[in-house]
Amino acid sequence: MTMRFGVSHWAMWPERLAEPASPGAAGGDPLPALAAMPAMMRRRVEPLGRIALHAAYASRGADAPLPVVFASRYGDVARSITLLRQLVGGETPSPTAFSLSVHNAIGALWSIASGDTAPYTAIAAGDETVEAAFIEALGLLADGTPAAMVVCYDEPLPPPYDIYAGHADTAHAWACRVAPIDEGGFSLTSRLAGTDAVAAPADRVADRRVLEFFHSDAERLTHQAGARVWEWRRHA
């Protein structure tokens, strides 16, 4: 049986992120102030973490704490590259920088700063990261959790790894609340790729396409990732 779910409590950076006419340019959008986080901790947060946590704080409702799924294909890879260059140069990497370079660091900062004792998960699943995040959230709902928050965020791969980027993109983050629903809402299924599979356009990363689908009137979105096809459906 396919679970239907509703989405609400939208938050995104930049604010126009869900608009298809805006191909992803963050332009001159200033980084969010992240005033909800204590200043001592805020100073440790790199730009990627700042926009991800901004979306998480803005999506958080009065019924918090809720389980949170943080989803990023690359994570804070810029910090990791800096550490690798320090190692190559014979320098001693900063233990603090290393602790903040791991994929679940942003979730840990969220939990500590907000005093949130609800579970959080860090997801990285290549081109299927957004689908894996929602599958994780739906698993929480199936176990009886009344709602969960999904936070998707990424930024362009920096040199020298930028040559491996599959899609052009800019820094972005978005978050929403996911909850079970009996009628209407959305569903997510997968199948092996066939002749009807549709590859993602080169000007959109997968999570951007999903966000735009949620904010459109389209009935379905199909995303091929390797040998698998994911289908997002809107139900009347």
N, C-alpha and C positions, 0 to 999 in steps of 0.2 A: 504494500500500500504506500502510495506517495504522500508525503506530508505536505499540506498547504501551510503557508506562513504569510504573515503580514509584516510590513516594514514601516517604521515610523521614527520620529525623533531624528530627522536628518540633520547632519552637520557636515560641512566640507570646507576645504581651503584649496585654491581660492574659491570665493563664494559662487562664482559663475561656472564652477567645474562641471556641472551636469548639463550645460548648454552645448548641444551638438555643434553649433556654429562657432564655438570657441575651441580650436584644435588642441588646446592644452597649454597655451602660453600663459604662464603665471605673470608675465610681464613685470611691471613694477610693484606688484602687490607686496606690501611690507609683511615681514614675518609677524605672526600673532604675538601679542604681548605675553600670553600665558600667565596672566596675573593670578590665576587660581592656584598656581604652584608656588611653594615657598621660595624666596629669592635665592637662598643658598643652594638649593637643589636645581633651580631653573638655570643657574649659571653653568651647570654641567651638561645641559641638553643642547645637542647640535641641532641645526636647522631641520633635519628630517624628523627628529624626535619632537621638536617644537610644534610642527604642523600636525603630527599624528596625535599628540596629547591635546592640542587645541580642539581637534575634532572629537576626541573622546570626552573631554570636559563639556563641550557644547551639546553632545548627544545624551549626556547623562541626565536621567530624570529624577524625580522626587522619590522614586521607589528604589534608588540605589541603596546598597551595592548589588550589582548584577554580574554574572560571569561575563568576561570580555575575551573575545578572540581578536588578537592583533595579527594582521596579515600583511606581509611585505615580501615581495619576490627576492629583493637584494639586501634589505636591511640597511644598516649604517655602514655600507661598504667603503665609503670614503675614509672613515676612521680606521678600518682594517688595513687599507692600503697605506695609510700613514705609518701604522705600526710595522708593516712589512718593510717599508723603506728604511725605518729606523734600524731594524734588524740587519738589513743588508749593509747599512752604513756603519755597523758596529756600535750603534747607540743602545742604551738600555731603555726599552719601551716603558711607558708609564703604566703601572698596575691599574690605576684608575681608568686610563684610556682603554686598556684591554677589557676591563669589566664592563665598560659601556659599549664595547664593540660587538658583543654577542647579540644574537637575534632576539633574545627575550629581555634585553636591557630596558627597552622602552616600557614594556609591560611591568617590569619590576619598579621602575621609577613611578609609574602610575599607582601601583599598589601602595608603595611606601608614602608617597606624597599625599594621597587622598585617604590614607588609613583604611583602604578598601580590603577587606578580608575575603572577598569572593574570589573564586579561582580565575586565573587568566591563562591563556594559551598563546604561544607564538607560532605562527604558521608560515612556512616557506615551501611552496610546491611548484616552482617554475611557472610556466604559463598557465597552470591550473590553480594558482594560489587563491584567487577569489572564490572559486568553486570549493576548494578544500576548506576555506574559512567558513563558508555557509554550511557545508556538510558537518563540520565540527559544531557549529551553533545548533543545527537541527538535531544532532545527536544529544546535545544538552537538553533540548526541548523534549525529545523522545524519552529521556530519563526523568522527566517531570519538572524540569526548570521552567518557570512561567515565562521567562523572557531572557534574552542574552543580547549583548552588544557586539557588533562586528566593526572593527576599525581597519580600513585598508589604506595603505600609504606606500609611496615609493618616490624615488628621485632618479634622474638619469645616471647611468653608470659613468664614473669618472675615468680618465685615462689611467692606465693603459687598457682597461677592460671595456671601454666604450665600444670597441670594434665588435664585441659579442652581443650587443644589445639587439634584440629582435625587432623593436619598434621605436620610433621616435617618440619622445615624451618629455615632460617637465615635472618638477616636484609637485606632488599633490597628495591630498589626504581626504578621506571621507569616512563617516561613521553612521550607523543606524541601529535601531532597536529591532530585533527579530522576535516574533512571538507566534504561537500556533493560532490558526484561524479555521473556522468550519466552512465558511463560504467565501468565494472570491479569493483574493490574495494571489500568491505566486507558488510555483513548485519548481524543483530542480531535479532533473534525471540525467543519466548518462547511458551511453551505448557504444559499441564498437563502431569505428568510422566506416562509412560505406561510400557509395558513389555520390550520395547527396550531401556529403560533408561540405561545409563552407568555412574557409580559413578566415582568420581575423584580418581586417584591414591593417595595412602597415602603419597608418597614422594613429592607431589607438591601441593601448595596452588593454588586456582583458578586463581589468577591474573598471577602467573608464567606460568601456562598452556596456558593462553590466549596470553601472550607475546611470548611464544615459537611457538604458532600457527601462529601468525602474521609473524614470521621470518622463517616459514617452507614453504613447497609446498603443505601442506595438504589442501584438499578441504573443510573440515568441522571439527569442534570441538563441541562435545556434553558434557554438564556439567549438572548433576543432582544436585539440591539443594532442599531437602525436597520433596514436591509434585510437583515441577516445574522442567522442563527441558529447558535449554537454548541451542540454537544452533547458533554457529558462522559459517558463510559460506564465502568462497572466491569465487568471481565471475570472470569469464574469460573476 
